[in-house]
Amino acid sequence: MIFERTFDAVVGRYVLQFQVDPAAMLRKLAGHVAPGRLGRLPRAGLGRRRSVPPAQIFDDSRRWMSETMRLSGVEIHMGAKLHSTFIAAGLPTPTMRTEH
């Protein structure tokens, strides 16, 4: 897409894991953000989610979703690859944190 001006922020959720070339997508997005501005790509994983109290249907559903995404070619471990993807895109080292 072509925009007439840059943005102060680009926020994406569940974007990079569906890209054939996530580094290329990051480069493209970075081109739309004003220098020194914010890019935020929150990523929630399925791996550590659990039901309290435990529910078998929850565990089964989580497993089915993960398997469906994996078989569809979705990068289910994108969170672990964010740092290297930023570097491959030619971007500065990202500031990363995890919250639970």
C-alpha positions in Angstrom: 0.0 0.0 0.0 1.1 3.6 -0.6 0.3 6.2 2.0 0.7 10.0 1.7 2.4 10.3 5.1 4.0 8.2 7.8 2.3 6.9 11.0 3.3 7.4 14.6 2.6 3.7 15.3 2.0 0.4 13.6 0.3 -2.2 15.7 -0.2 -5.8 14.5 -1.5 -8.9 16.1 -1.3 -12.3 14.6 0.3 -10.9 11.4 3.9 -12.2 11.0 3.1 -15.8 11.7 0.9 -15.9 8.6 3.5 -14.4 6.2 5.6 -16.3 3.8 8.4 -13.8 4.4 7.9 -12.2 7.8 11.1 -10.1 7.5 9.9 -8.6 4.3 6.6 -7.7 5.9 8.5 -6.0 8.8 10.6 -4.0 6.3 7.4 -2.9 4.6 5.7 -1.9 7.8 8.7 -0.1 9.1 8.7 2.1 6.0 5.3 3.5 7.1 6.4 4.5 10.6 8.1 7.9 11.3 11.7 7.6 12.5 11.9 7.0 16.2 8.2 6.1 16.5 6.5 2.9 17.7 6.0 -0.5 16.2 4.2 -3.0 18.4 3.5 -6.6 17.5 1.9 -8.4 20.4 1.9 -12.1 20.1 -0.1 -14.5 22.2 0.9 -18.1 22.2 -1.3 -21.1 22.6 1.4 -23.2 24.3 1.0 -22.1 27.9 -2.7 -21.4 28.0 -4.6 -23.6 30.4 -8.0 -24.0 31.9 -8.5 -23.6 35.7 -10.0 -25.9 36.7 -8.7 -28.3 34.0 -11.1 -29.0 31.2 -10.4 -31.7 28.6 -12.3 -29.8 25.9 -10.1 -26.8 26.4 -6.9 -28.9 26.1 -8.3 -30.7 23.0 -9.3 -27.4 21.3 -5.9 -25.9 22.0 -4.2 -29.0 20.5 -6.5 -29.0 17.4 -5.9 -25.3 16.8 -2.1 -25.7 17.0 -2.1 -28.7 14.8 -4.4 -27.0 12.2 -2.1 -24.0 12.1 1.0 -26.1 11.8 -0.4 -28.1 9.0 -1.5 -24.9 7.2 2.0 -23.6 7.2 1.5 -21.0 10.0 4.7 -20.4 12.0 3.4 -21.4 15.4 6.6 -20.4 17.2 6.8 -16.9 15.7 7.2 -15.3 19.2 10.5 -17.1 19.6 11.6 -15.9 16.2 10.7 -12.2 16.5 14.3 -11.1 17.4 15.9 -12.8 14.5 13.1 -11.6 12.1 13.8 -8.0 13.1 17.5 -8.5 12.4 16.8 -10.2 9.1 14.6 -7.2 8.1 17.5 -4.9 8.7 15.8 -3.2 11.7 17.4 -2.3 15.0 17.4 -4.9 17.7 13.9 -4.9 19.2 13.0 -4.3 22.8 11.1 -7.4 23.8 9.3 -8.5 26.9 6.8 -11.1 28.0 3.8 -10.7 30.2 1.6 -13.3 31.7 
